[in-house]
Amino acid sequence: MANYELSSKVAHLRKISRSFIDYLGREAEVPFENIELILRAMGYDLDNDDQLGHDAWALDTHQWHVLLEPITVLSPLRDYWGVNLYVTTEELWQAGTWVITTETGDKIEGQFNLDFLTQTGDYWMGETQHVRRILPLPKTLPLGYHQLTVTVGERQMSAPLICTPKTSYHNAPMTRGDKTWGTAIQLYTLRSERNWGMGDFSDLAQLIRDMSAQGADVIGLNPIHALYPISPEHCSPYSPSNRSFLNVLYTDVEAVPEFQESPALKRKVGSKTFAARVEQLRATDDVHYPGVSALKFECFEMLYSVFRKNHLNQGTERDQAFKAFIEEQGEPLYNQALFDALLAHFKAQDINAWGWPVWPEAYQDHKSEAVAQFASDNPDAIHYWMYLQFIADEQLQNIHQLCQELGMKIGLYRDLAVGADRGGAEVWGNRESFCLDAAVGAPPDALGPNGQNWGLPPLDPVKLKHEGYETFITLLRNNMRGCGALRIDHALGLLRLWWCPPGKSAAFGAYVYNDLFDMLGILNLESQRNECMVIAEDLGTVPEEVTRYFPEAELYSNKVFYFEIGEQGCTEPQDYAEKALAIVCNHDMPTVVAYWNKSDLDLRRQLNMFASDDDYFSECAAREKAKGLILEALKRHGRLPVGLSTNPDDLQEMTQGLCFAIHEHLAASRSQIIAVQLEDMMLINKPVNIPGTSDEYPNWRRKLNESSKTLFKREDIQAFCQSINRVRQSV
């Protein structure tokens, strides 16, 4: 049995919370058994008191032995602007010096007297008193990534210093308060007469042209992170191989410059056999990922062959662009390509070699001699996978440029998933920063008595800080490429994440905290530098720290119309947050049609997702009440379609007029960004995803009913867009 006192101390030092506010607004205590499971997942041996005592002592004392913390993030959101110094009382008589070497190589220097600095803590070790004092620094320091060196007597220490702004970036239209609108899509769902069975970057470009012509200023994307290229059925955008790179299946083969240089590839694509395969994939209602992947990878190999023959290492403009991309992306890109090359190698030997945990042990460590030897023996394979990232990134950059040329006020917003799949490239290339024995999720609530376990390993806050937040910085930079805004999925994770222990449901979990000021500071810095707005998905039970500091950082909130319906009615349009992205529903929720006819509840019942029939009927009753409140809100604001009453029993099926009226009601809100899902314009009933399912339902596959080209030629859709424009301009 674990030593309660020692375990409690380690849990406290590792910022594992013993309580939280649940979905009912009540304080919930976390059973200590849950805390122990999380500690074991972190790698602590609770059955060895001597070792646990040593671990507790090391966690409690290690910081007091050195002058500086492993990294300091200066943020105006904190209540002080300075660096924590750790000295003994015997050193307080000494003066000290500090030198900041900025990222541009400039030197900024200063002196201090320890005895005059503000003390914020102390710690006794034996007869020696250690103290923590704040060294104030100039508030005029340049923003950026610097190096700080502090000298006290004969002691000297250097550590990274990140100087960050108080707020995230806002472009001119958003700063002056413009009210914009657009859509939020799952890119693979787009149909067209030219794609190969799933939406791609050229379809996205067409959508942008079509919607921009109707007055839209923003197009939101699902996460377009790198998946497992040779395991196409692993298609969840929220369980990627690597969040820092792209899903190459979104590349339009025929738009790659090398396509025009390859007569053989043009003949292949133009053949009747190939055309028949494409047509078959294009005609399906759900994306057939294996078929699409097979077509594209046949062509990717031919594209690379042409690139290697005509450009690689030959000094051409394409070669220079490729080399510049490799240099800019650095080691993370190399590791991604190396992982994909190894994955292809082992999958060819064993169809079940789905990821690094099932590879031979020598290859599970990306720094091993075996991996280095593989890289040395297979440079062309690594170049091939880097080339695929290069052409995907190139097409994304072209789309960003298109948005700017069309004068869109925001353009694309991308989506950063909360985690990466444990068997993928991101974890393999950075195992030391992840806790592989835990998974992130959500605590129990009314719809999920066991909570949610998403199966994604969390980044360890302690390890993340000791590595200088490099993993977090890379994620932000790469996901702010080619877009005007970045939506952060489950942004509450900047403060805390619900950790689930191995082999247990989320009901056995607990919250583990990050340093919010460090995370927000770096986020704001990268936002400003990349000129990329931040939309923080802050749905669910939001803690006080988030409700205070997210607005202070001027992050855009996320408001969902379904969640703005309470016992007394719908939130009034003027009461919506101004700095927010508002949407009727998102990818995790029923479409407007499904919501109204309750088919989502029927489907969940068929999938045995309700604990009892009473829960199902209770949800149905709540839905009917919500529908009535929606109709009353529309009537109150003069938007109820002619002929409709406020009695939901009179309208069992959603109509186009009612759907449009709901969106126009939302468009009248104060929120600066409004998104309308294309599936709601098309009155689609079938969901694209049912949270809590995997094999039970074909998630992340359903296509739209028609192409954007035909959709926006329809007079009814054009009239709807004009109405949205009028409403937005009048707010």
C-alpha positions in Angstrom: 0.0 0.0 0.0 1.3 3.4 -1.0 2.6 5.9 1.7 -0.2 8.4 1.8 1.9 11.3 3.0 4.7 10.8 0.5 2.2 10.2 -2.4 0.3 13.3 -1.4 3.5 15.4 -1.4 4.6 14.2 -4.8 1.1 14.8 -6.2 1.1 18.3 -4.9 4.5 19.0 -6.4 3.4 17.6 -9.7 0.3 19.8 -9.7 -2.2 17.0 -9.7 -5.5 18.5 -8.4 -7.3 16.8 -5.5 -10.6 18.5 -6.5 -12.4 20.2 -9.4 -15.7 21.9 -10.3 -17.9 19.4 -12.1 -20.4 20.0 -14.9 -23.1 20.8 -12.3 -21.0 23.6 -10.7 -20.3 21.6 -7.6 -16.9 20.9 -6.1 -15.9 17.3 -6.6 -13.2 15.5 -4.7 -10.9 13.2 -6.6 -10.5 9.9 -4.8 -6.9 9.4 -3.7 -6.9 6.1 -5.5 -7.2 8.1 -8.7 -4.2 10.3 -7.7 -2.1 7.2 -7.1 -3.0 5.8 -10.5 -1.9 9.1 -12.2 1.4 9.1 -10.1 2.1 5.5 -11.3 1.4 6.6 -14.9 4.0 9.4 -14.4 6.5 6.7 -13.5 6.6 6.9 -9.7 7.1 3.7 -7.7 4.5 4.0 -5.0 5.5 0.6 -3.5 9.0 1.7 -2.7 8.9 4.2 0.2 12.7 4.9 0.0 12.5 5.7 -3.7 9.3 7.7 -3.3 10.8 9.6 -0.4 13.8 10.4 -2.6 11.6 11.5 -5.5 9.6 13.8 -3.2 12.7 15.3 -1.7 14.2 15.9 -5.2 11.0 17.5 -6.5 10.8 19.7 -3.4 14.4 20.8 -3.1 16.0 20.7 -6.6 15.0 24.2 -7.5 16.5 25.7 -4.3 20.0 24.5 -5.2 20.3 26.5 -8.4 20.1 30.2 -9.1 17.5 30.1 -11.9 14.5 28.1 -13.1 15.1 26.0 -16.2 13.3 28.7 -18.2 11.6 32.0 -17.4 8.7 33.3 -19.4 8.1 37.0 -18.8 4.4 37.8 -19.2 2.5 41.0 -18.5 -0.4 38.7 -17.4 1.6 37.8 -14.2 1.5 40.1 -11.2 5.2 40.7 -11.5 7.8 41.2 -14.3 11.0 39.5 -13.3 13.0 36.4 -12.7 12.9 34.2 -9.7 16.4 33.9 -8.0 17.2 31.1 -5.5 19.9 31.9 -3.0 20.7 31.4 0.7 20.4 34.0 3.4 24.2 33.9 3.7 24.4 35.3 0.2 22.0 38.2 0.7 24.8 40.7 1.4 26.2 40.2 -2.1 25.6 42.2 -5.2 24.9 40.5 -8.5 24.9 41.1 -12.2 22.6 40.0 -15.0 23.2 39.9 -18.8 20.6 39.3 -21.4 21.8 38.2 -24.8 18.9 38.8 -27.1 18.0 36.6 -30.0 19.6 39.2 -32.3 22.9 39.1 -30.4 22.5 42.4 -28.5 23.6 42.6 -24.8 21.5 44.2 -22.1 23.1 44.3 -18.7 22.2 45.3 -15.2 23.2 45.1 -11.5 21.3 44.3 -8.3 21.6 44.0 -4.6 20.0 40.8 -3.3 19.1 42.3 0.0 16.8 44.9 -1.7 14.8 42.3 -3.8 11.3 41.2 -2.9 11.2 37.8 -1.2 8.4 35.4 -2.3 9.3 32.2 -0.5 11.8 30.4 1.6 12.9 26.8 2.3 15.0 25.4 5.2 17.5 22.6 4.5 19.1 21.7 7.7 20.4 24.9 9.3 20.5 26.7 5.9 17.6 29.0 4.9 17.1 29.2 1.1 15.1 32.1 -0.2 13.3 33.0 -3.4 13.6 36.6 -4.5 12.3 38.4 -7.6 14.9 40.1 -9.8 13.0 42.9 -11.7 13.9 43.3 -15.4 13.3 46.3 -17.7 9.8 46.4 -19.1 11.3 47.7 -22.3 13.0 44.4 -23.1 12.4 43.3 -26.8 9.9 40.5 -27.3 11.5 37.2 -28.2 13.7 34.3 -27.2 16.7 35.4 -25.2 19.4 34.0 -22.9 19.8 35.3 -19.3 23.0 34.9 -17.3 23.0 35.8 -13.6 26.1 36.0 -11.4 26.0 36.1 -7.6 29.5 36.0 -6.1 31.2 32.9 -7.5 27.9 31.4 -8.7 26.8 31.9 -12.2 23.9 30.3 -14.2 22.4 30.8 -17.7 18.9 29.9 -18.8 16.5 30.8 -21.6 14.3 33.9 -21.1 11.2 34.4 -23.2 9.8 37.9 -23.3 6.1 37.9 -24.3 3.3 40.3 -25.0 0.1 40.6 -23.1 -2.2 39.9 -26.0 -2.5 37.8 -29.1 -2.5 39.3 -32.6 -5.4 41.1 -34.1 -5.5 42.3 -37.7 -6.9 45.7 -38.7 -10.5 44.6 -39.4 -10.8 42.7 -36.2 -9.2 45.6 -34.2 -11.8 48.1 -35.5 -14.6 45.6 -34.6 -15.7 44.4 -38.1 -18.3 41.7 -38.1 -17.4 38.8 -40.4 -18.8 35.5 -41.4 -17.8 32.3 -43.2 -17.9 28.6 -42.8 -16.3 25.8 -40.8 -15.6 22.6 -42.9 -14.1 19.2 -42.8 -11.9 19.5 -45.9 -12.2 15.8 -46.9 -16.0 16.2 -47.2 -15.8 18.6 -50.1 -17.2 17.2 -53.4 -16.2 18.4 -56.9 -16.1 17.1 -60.4 -12.3 17.1 -60.4 -11.1 15.6 -57.0 -10.1 12.0 -56.6 -12.7 11.0 -54.0 -12.0 13.4 -51.1 -11.8 17.1 -50.8 -8.3 18.6 -51.4 -6.5 21.9 -51.5 -7.8 22.8 -54.9 -11.4 22.1 -53.7 -10.6 24.4 -50.8 -9.4 27.1 -53.2 -12.7 26.8 -55.2 -14.7 27.1 -52.0 -12.8 30.2 -51.0 -13.5 31.8 -54.4 -17.2 30.8 -54.2 -17.7 32.1 -50.7 -15.6 35.2 -51.0 -17.8 36.2 -53.9 -20.8 35.9 -51.5 -19.2 38.2 -48.9 -17.6 35.6 -46.7 -14.3 36.5 -45.0 -13.3 33.3 -43.1 -13.0 29.6 -43.9 -12.4 27.3 -40.9 -10.7 23.9 -41.4 -10.7 20.7 -39.5 -7.2 19.7 -38.3 -5.2 18.9 -41.4 -2.4 17.2 -39.4 -0.3 14.4 -40.7 -1.9 11.0 -40.3 -0.5 7.6 -41.0 0.1 7.7 -44.8 0.2 3.9 -45.2 -2.7 3.3 -42.8 -5.4 5.3 -44.5 -8.3 3.9 -42.4 -6.8 5.7 -39.4 -8.6 8.9 -40.5 -9.5 10.9 -37.4 -8.1 14.4 -37.8 -8.1 14.6 -34.0 -5.8 11.5 -33.5 -3.0 12.4 -35.9 0.5 11.0 -36.3 2.0 14.5 -36.0 0.3 17.8 -35.4 3.3 19.8 -36.8 2.9 18.6 -40.3 0.3 18.0 -43.0 -1.9 15.2 -44.2 -0.5 14.8 -47.7 -3.7 13.3 -49.0 -5.0 16.8 -49.2 -2.5 17.5 -52.0 -3.9 17.9 -55.5 -1.6 15.8 -57.6 -2.4 17.6 -60.8 -1.6 21.0 -59.3 2.0 20.0 -58.4 4.5 21.6 -60.8 6.2 18.2 -61.4 2.9 16.9 -62.9 3.4 19.1 -65.9 7.0 17.8 -66.3 5.9 14.1 -66.5 4.3 12.9 -69.7 4.2 9.4 -68.2 2.1 10.6 -65.2 -0.2 12.7 -67.4 -0.8 9.6 -69.5 -1.5 7.5 -66.4 -4.0 10.0 -65.0 -5.6 10.4 -68.4 -6.1 6.7 -69.0 -9.6 5.2 -69.0 -8.6 2.7 -66.2 -7.4 5.5 -63.9 -10.4 7.7 -64.7 -12.7 4.8 -63.8 -11.1 4.3 -60.5 -11.4 8.0 -59.8 -15.0 8.1 -60.8 -15.8 5.2 -58.5 -14.2 6.9 -55.5 -15.8 10.2 -56.4 -19.3 8.7 -56.4 -19.3 7.2 -52.9 -21.2 8.9 -50.1 -18.3 8.3 -47.7 -14.6 8.9 -48.4 -13.0 5.6 -49.2 -9.6 6.3 -47.8 -7.7 3.2 -48.9 -8.8 3.8 -52.5 -7.9 7.5 -52.5 -4.6 6.8 -50.8 -3.7 4.1 -53.3 -4.3 6.5 -56.2 -2.4 9.4 -54.7 0.7 7.4 -53.6 1.1 5.8 -57.0 1.3 9.3 -58.3 3.4 10.8 -55.5 6.2 8.3 -56.3 6.2 9.4 -59.9 6.1 13.1 -58.9 9.1 12.6 -56.7 10.9 10.7 -59.4 10.5 13.7 -61.7 11.6 16.1 -59.0 14.7 14.0 -58.2 15.6 13.8 -61.9 15.0 17.5 -62.9 15.6 19.4 -59.7 17.1 17.8 -56.6 20.6 19.1 -55.9 20.7 20.8 -59.3 20.3 24.4 -58.1 17.0 25.0 -59.9 14.4 27.3 -58.4 12.4 24.3 -57.2 15.5 22.7 -55.6 16.2 26.0 -53.8 12.6 26.2 -52.6 12.8 22.6 -51.3 16.1 23.2 -49.6 14.8 26.4 -48.0 11.7 24.4 -46.7 13.9 21.7 -45.2 16.2 24.3 -43.5 13.2 26.3 -42.1 11.5 23.2 -40.7 14.7 21.7 -39.3 14.9 18.6 -37.2 11.1 18.2 -36.6 10.7 17.7 -40.4 13.6 15.3 -40.6 12.2 13.2 -37.8 8.7 13.2 -39.5 10.2 12.0 -42.8 12.4 9.4 -41.0 9.4 8.1 -39.1 7.3 7.8 -42.4 10.2 6.0 -44.1 10.6 3.6 -41.2 6.8 3.0 -41.1 6.8 2.2 -44.8 9.8 -0.1 -44.3 8.3 -2.1 -41.4 4.8 -2.2 -42.8 6.1 -3.8 -46.0 7.5 -6.6 -43.8 4.5 -6.9 -41.4 1.1 -5.5 -42.2 0.5 -5.1 -38.4 3.5 -2.8 -37.9 1.1 0.2 -37.5 3.4 2.4 -35.4 6.7 2.6 -33.5 5.4 0.6 -30.4 5.3 -2.6 -32.4 8.6 -2.0 -34.3 11.8 -3.9 -33.3 13.0 -2.4 -30.0 16.1 -0.9 -31.5 14.0 1.4 -33.7 11.6 2.6 -31.0 14.1 5.3 -29.9 14.6 7.9 -32.6 18.1 8.6 -31.3 19.3 5.0 -31.5 22.2 3.7 -33.6 19.8 1.5 -35.5 17.7 4.5 -36.6 20.8 6.5 -37.5 22.0 3.6 -39.6 18.7 3.3 -41.4 18.8 7.0 -42.1 22.3 6.7 -43.5 21.3 3.8 -45.7 18.0 5.3 -47.0 18.6 9.1 -47.7 16.4 9.0 -50.8 13.4 7.6 -48.8 13.8 10.4 -46.3 13.9 13.0 -49.1 10.8 11.5 -50.6 8.7 12.0 -47.5 10.1 15.5 -47.0 9.1 16.2 -50.6 5.5 15.2 -49.9 5.4 17.6 -47.0 6.9 20.3 -49.2 4.3 20.0 -52.0 1.5 19.9 -49.4 2.8 23.0 -47.6 3.3 24.7 -51.0 -0.4 24.3 -51.9 -1.5 25.5 -48.4 0.6 28.6 -48.8 -0.9 29.2 -52.2 -4.4 29.1 -50.6 -3.3 31.6 -47.9 -2.1 33.9 -50.7 -5.4 33.5 -52.5 -7.3 34.6 -49.4 -5.2 37.7 -49.2 -5.6 38.5 -52.9 -9.4 38.2 -52.5 -9.2 40.6 -49.6 -10.7 38.2 -47.0 -10.5 39.8 -43.6 -9.3 36.6 -41.9 -9.0 33.9 -44.6 -8.2 30.4 -43.4 -8.4 29.4 -39.8 -6.7 26.2 -38.9 -7.4 23.8 -36.0 -4.8 22.5 -33.6 -5.9 19.1 -32.1 -5.4 18.6 -28.3 -3.0 15.7 -28.8 -1.3 13.2 -31.1 -1.7 9.4 -31.4 0.8 7.5 -29.2 2.1 5.4 -32.1 2.8 8.3 -34.4 5.7 10.5 -35.5 5.2 13.3 -33.0 5.5 11.0 -29.9 8.2 8.9 -31.5 10.4 11.9 -32.2 9.9 13.4 -28.7 9.1 10.5 -26.4 11.0 12.1 -23.5 8.4 14.9 -23.3 5.3 12.7 -23.3 3.8 10.6 -20.5 3.0 7.4 -22.5 1.2 5.6 -19.7 -1.6 8.2 -19.5 -4.1 9.6 -21.9 -6.0 12.9 -22.0 -9.8 13.1 -21.8 -12.6 14.7 -19.9 -14.2 14.0 -16.5 -17.6 12.4 -16.1 -20.7 14.5 -17.0 -24.4 14.0 -17.6 -24.0 12.3 -21.0 -20.9 10.3 -20.1 -20.9 8.8 -16.6 -17.5 7.4 -17.2 -16.1 10.5 -18.8 -14.1 10.6 -22.1 -10.8 8.9 -22.7 -9.3 10.2 -26.0 -6.4 7.8 -25.9 -3.8 10.6 -26.6 -0.7 10.7 -24.4 -0.2 14.1 -22.6 2.9 16.2 -22.7 4.5 16.1 -19.2 4.4 19.7 -17.8 7.7 19.3 -16.0 9.5 17.8 -19.0 8.0 20.4 -21.2 9.4 23.2 -19.1 12.8 21.6 -18.8 13.1 21.3 -22.6 12.3 25.0 -22.9 8.8 24.5 -24.4 10.4 23.6 -27.7 7.7 21.1 -28.6 4.9 23.6 -27.8 6.6 26.4 -29.8 7.1 24.1 -32.9 3.4 23.1 -32.7 2.3 26.7 -32.7 4.6 27.9 -35.5 3.8 25.1 -37.8 0.1 25.4 -37.3 0.1 29.1 -37.8 1.6 28.6 -41.3 -0.6 29.5 -44.2 -3.6 30.9 -42.2 -5.0 34.0 -40.6 -6.2 32.4 -37.4 -5.6 29.3 -35.4 -8.3 27.5 -33.4 -7.0 25.6 -30.4 -9.1 22.6 -29.7 -9.8 22.1 -26.0 -7.9 25.3 -25.2 -8.5 24.7 -21.5 -5.5 22.4 -21.8 -3.3 25.5 -21.7 -4.2 25.5 -18.0 -4.9 21.8 -17.2 -5.7 18.5 -18.8 -7.7 15.6 -17.5 -5.3 12.6 -17.3 -6.7 9.1 -17.5 -4.6 6.2 -16.1 -3.8 3.2 -18.2 -6.4 0.5 -18.5 -9.1 2.7 -16.8 -11.9 4.9 -17.9 -11.8 8.6 -17.5 -13.8 8.3 -14.2 -10.4 7.3 -12.6 -8.7 10.4 -13.8 -7.6 13.8 -12.4 -6.5 17.2 -13.6 -2.8 17.9 -14.1 -1.9 21.6 -14.3 0.4 23.5 -16.7 1.9 26.9 -16.0 -0.9 29.0 -17.6 1.2 32.2 -17.8 4.1 30.4 -19.6 1.7 28.8 -22.1 -0.3 32.0 -22.7 2.8 34.1 -23.0 4.4 31.9 -25.7 1.1 31.6 -27.5 0.7 35.4 -27.6 4.3 35.8 -28.8 3.9 33.3 -31.6 0.5 34.8 -32.5 2.1 38.3 -32.9 5.1 37.0 -34.8 3.1 35.0 -37.2 0.3 37.6 -37.5 -2.1 34.9 -36.6 -5.2 35.4 -34.5 -6.1 32.8 -31.9 -9.5 31.2 -31.3 -9.5 29.3 -28.0 -12.2 26.6 -27.9 -13.3 27.1 -24.4 -16.5 25.0 -24.2 -17.5 22.9 -21.2 -16.8 23.6 -17.6 -14.5 26.6 -17.7 -12.3 27.3 -14.6 -11.9 30.8 -13.2 -8.4 31.2 -14.4 -9.6 30.8 -18.0 -12.5 33.1 -17.7 -10.1 35.8 -16.4 -6.9 35.4 -18.4 -8.2 34.3 -21.8 -10.0 37.6 -22.3 -7.0 39.5 -20.9 -4.9 37.9 -23.5 -7.6 38.8 -26.1 -8.1 35.3 -27.3 -11.2 34.8 -29.3 -13.8 32.6 -27.5 -15.9 29.9 -29.0 -19.7 30.1 -28.7 -22.1 27.4 -29.9 -25.7 28.2 -30.3 -26.9 24.9 -28.9 -25.0 25.7 -25.7 -26.6 29.1 -25.4 -30.0 27.7 -24.7 -30.9 27.7 -21.0 -33.9 27.2 -18.8 -35.1 30.7 -19.4 -34.4 30.9 -23.1 -31.8 31.6 -25.7 -28.9 34.0 -25.1 -29.8 37.4 -26.6 -27.7 38.3 -29.6 -26.4 41.4 -27.9 -25.2 39.3 -25.0 -22.8 37.2 -27.0 -19.1 37.8 -26.4 -17.7 40.2 -29.0 -14.3 38.6 -29.4 -15.7 35.2 -30.3 -16.3 32.7 -33.1 -20.0 31.8 -32.9 -21.5 28.8 -34.7 -24.8 27.0 -34.4 -23.1 23.6 -34.1 -19.8 21.9 -34.8 -18.3 18.6 -36.0 -19.1 16.9 -32.6 -22.7 17.9 -32.7 -25.8 17.1 -34.7 -26.5 19.1 -37.8 -29.5 21.5 -37.6 -31.7 18.9 -39.3 -30.6 16.1 -37.0 -31.0 18.3 -33.9 -34.6 19.3 -34.9 -35.8 15.8 -35.7 -33.8 14.2 -32.8 -32.2 11.6 -35.1 -29.0 12.1 -33.3 -30.7 10.9 -30.1 -32.2 8.0 -31.9 -28.8 7.0 -33.3 -27.1 7.2 -29.9 -29.9 5.0 -28.6 -29.2 2.5 -31.3 -25.6 2.5 -30.4 -26.4 1.9 -26.7 -24.9 5.2 -25.7 -27.6 5.9 -23.1 -27.4 4.4 -19.7 -31.1 3.7 -19.7 -34.3 4.4 -21.6 -35.2 7.0 -19.1 -32.1 9.0 -20.0 -33.1 8.8 -23.7 -36.6 10.1 -23.0 -35.2 12.8 -20.7 -33.0 14.0 -23.5 -35.9 14.0 -26.0 -38.0 16.1 -23.6 -35.1 18.5 -23.1 -34.7 18.8 -26.8 -38.4 19.6 -27.4 -38.2 22.3 -24.7 -35.1 23.8 -26.4 -36.8 23.8 -29.8 -39.7 25.8 -28.3 -37.2 28.3 -26.8 -35.6 28.7 -30.2 -38.9 29.4 -31.9 -39.8 31.9 -29.2 -36.5 33.7 -29.6 -37.0 33.9 -33.4 -40.5 35.3 -32.9 -39.3 37.8 -30.3 -36.7 39.2 -32.8 -39.1 39.1 -35.9 -37.3 36.2 -37.6 -39.8 33.4 -37.2 -40.7 32.2 -40.8 -44.2 33.1 -42.0 -46.7 30.4 -41.1 -44.8 28.9 -38.1 -45.9 29.0 -34.5 -43.8 28.7 -31.4 -45.1 25.2 -30.7 -42.4 22.7 -31.8 -45.1 20.0 -32.2 -46.3 21.9 -35.3 -43.0 21.4 -37.0 -41.4 18.0 -36.6 -39.0 18.4 -39.6 -36.5 21.2 -40.2 -37.2 23.4 -43.1 -34.8 25.6 -45.1 -36.6 28.7 -44.0 -36.3 27.8 -40.3 -32.6 26.8 -40.7 -31.8 30.0 -42.4 -33.7 32.0 -39.8 -31.7 30.4 -37.0 -28.4 31.3 -38.7 -29.6 34.9 -39.3 -30.5 35.1 -35.6 -26.9 34.0 -34.7 -25.5 36.5 -37.4 -27.2 39.3 -35.4 -25.0 38.5 -32.4 -22.1 40.8 -31.2 -19.6 38.1 -32.0 -17.1 39.2 -34.6 -16.9 35.9 -36.4 -19.9 33.7 -37.4 -19.5 30.4 -39.1 -22.2 28.5 -41.1 -21.6 24.8 -41.8 -22.1 23.8 -45.4 -24.0 20.7 -44.3 -26.6 23.0 -42.7 -26.9 25.0 -45.9 -27.5 21.6 -47.6 -29.9 20.4 -44.8 -27.8 17.2 -44.3 -29.0 14.9 -41.5 -26.1 12.4 -41.2 -23.4 13.4 -38.7 -19.7 13.5 -39.6 -18.7 12.3 -36.2 -20.3 10.8 -33.1 -18.1 11.5 -30.0 -17.5 8.4 -27.9 -17.6 6.0 -30.9 -14.9 4.4 -33.1 -15.8 1.2 -34.8 -19.5 1.6 -34.0 -19.9 4.4 -36.5 -18.0 5.5 -39.6 -16.7 8.8 -38.3 -14.7 11.3 -40.4 -15.9 10.0 -43.7 -19.3 11.5 -44.7 -19.1 13.7 -47.7 -21.3 16.7 -48.5 -24.2 16.4 -50.9 -23.0 18.7 -53.6 -20.0 20.8 -54.6 -19.5 24.3 -53.5 -19.5 25.4 -57.2 -23.1 24.2 -57.6 -24.2 25.2 -54.1 -23.3 28.8 -54.5 -24.9 29.0 -57.9 -28.3 28.3 -56.3 -30.5 31.4 -56.0 -31.8 30.4 -52.5 -28.2 30.1 -51.2 -27.2 33.4 -52.8 -30.2 35.1 -51.2 -29.3 33.5 -47.8 -25.7 34.8 -48.1 -27.0 38.3 -49.0 -29.2 38.2 -45.9 -26.3 37.2 -43.7 -24.3 40.1 -45.1 -27.1 42.5 -44.4 -27.5 41.3 -40.8 -23.7 41.4 -40.1 -23.4 44.9 -41.5 -26.3 46.1 -39.3 -24.9 44.7 -36.0 
